[in-house]
Amino acid sequence: MATRMKVKSEKRQQNKDTRPYACSKYVRMGASKAKRVLDTIRGKSYSEARALVTHSTSANADAILKVLDSAAANAEHNQGLNKDNLYVAECYANQGPSFKRALFRAKGGVDTIIKRTCHITIILDVAK
């Protein structure tokens, strides 16, 4: 069962992505709504992306701004990178679990309310 464990773990460490990132899980918004904001910041510099998210009219922008700032803080603190040299290399929102709630209607009927969640991930990289 433990065949070549050390070899496999060393190979995993070599292939590990070293770019700074941050992810927020179980955010109470639909993934498609988060993707609209993330599509606007993909490929932009950190300062430009922060300005776009700050001035966005979307109600989801606050959660995305927190993840963006967290990724920049991780880059600065963990890897000693400067925020001015960073850009958004990848950003995506995956669907999380959905909460199902019941809304009781007339004549014994029930409507199901689906409250969606998503996982937001932002990966930064140094501009070359």
C-alpha positions in Angstrom: 0.0 0.0 0.0 2.8 2.4 0.8 4.8 1.7 -2.3 7.2 4.4 -3.3 5.7 7.0 -0.9 8.8 9.1 -0.6 9.3 9.2 -4.4 5.7 10.1 -5.0 5.7 12.9 -2.4 9.0 14.3 -3.8 7.5 14.4 -7.3 4.4 16.1 -6.0 6.5 18.8 -4.4 8.5 19.4 -7.6 5.3 19.8 -9.6 3.6 22.1 -7.0 2.5 25.5 -8.2 4.4 28.2 -6.2 2.3 31.1 -7.3 0.6 33.0 -4.5 -3.2 32.4 -4.3 -6.2 32.7 -2.1 -9.5 30.9 -2.1 -12.7 31.5 -0.2 -15.1 28.6 0.2 -18.8 28.4 0.7 -19.5 32.0 -0.3 -23.2 32.7 -0.4 -23.6 33.7 -4.0 -24.1 31.8 -7.3 -21.0 30.9 -9.2 -22.3 32.5 -12.4 -22.7 35.9 -10.7 -19.2 35.7 -9.3 -17.8 34.8 -12.7 -19.1 38.0 -14.2 -16.9 40.1 -11.9 -14.0 37.7 -12.2 -14.0 37.9 -16.0 -13.4 41.6 -15.8 -10.3 41.3 -13.7 -8.6 38.3 -15.3 -5.2 39.3 -16.7 -5.2 42.8 -15.1 -2.6 44.1 -12.7 -3.4 44.0 -9.0 -4.0 47.7 -8.6 -6.2 47.9 -11.7 -8.1 44.8 -10.7 -8.6 46.2 -7.2 -10.0 49.4 -8.6 -12.4 47.6 -10.9 -13.8 45.4 -8.1 -14.0 48.3 -5.7 -16.1 50.4 -8.2 -18.2 47.4 -9.4 -21.9 47.7 -8.9 -22.3 44.0 -8.2 -23.3 43.0 -4.7 -20.8 40.1 -5.0 -17.8 42.5 -5.3 -17.2 42.6 -1.6 -16.4 38.9 -1.3 -14.2 39.0 -4.4 -12.3 42.0 -3.1 -11.5 40.2 0.1 -10.1 37.2 -1.8 -8.1 39.5 -4.1 -6.6 41.4 -1.1 -5.9 38.1 0.7 -4.0 36.7 -2.3 -1.9 39.9 -2.5 -1.2 39.8 1.2 -0.1 36.1 0.8 2.3 37.1 -2.0 3.7 39.9 0.1 4.1 38.1 3.4 4.9 34.5 2.3 7.0 35.1 -0.7 8.3 38.7 -0.3 6.8 39.9 -3.5 5.8 43.5 -4.2 2.1 44.2 -4.8 2.9 46.6 -7.7 4.5 43.8 -9.7 1.6 41.4 -9.4 -1.2 40.6 -11.9 -4.2 38.3 -11.8 -3.0 35.1 -13.6 -6.1 33.0 -13.0 -9.4 33.5 -11.3 -12.4 31.3 -11.2 -15.5 30.4 -9.2 -16.6 26.8 -8.8 -20.1 25.8 -7.7 -20.3 24.8 -4.0 -23.1 22.9 -2.2 -26.6 24.3 -2.4 -28.9 24.8 0.5 -32.4 23.5 -0.1 -35.3 25.3 1.7 -39.0 24.7 1.5 -41.6 27.4 0.8 -45.0 26.2 1.7 -47.8 27.1 -0.7 -51.6 26.8 -0.9 -53.4 23.5 -1.0 -50.5 21.6 0.6 -48.0 22.5 -2.1 -44.3 23.2 -1.6 -41.9 25.2 -3.6 -38.2 24.4 -3.2 -35.8 27.4 -2.8 -32.2 26.7 -3.7 -29.6 28.9 -2.0 -26.4 28.5 -4.0 -22.8 28.8 -2.8 -19.5 28.9 -4.6 -15.8 28.6 -4.1 -13.7 31.6 -5.3 -10.0 31.2 -6.2 -7.6 33.9 -7.3 -4.1 33.1 -8.4 -1.6 36.0 -8.8 1.8 36.0 -10.6 4.7 38.4 -11.1 4.5 40.5 -14.2 7.5 39.9 -16.5 
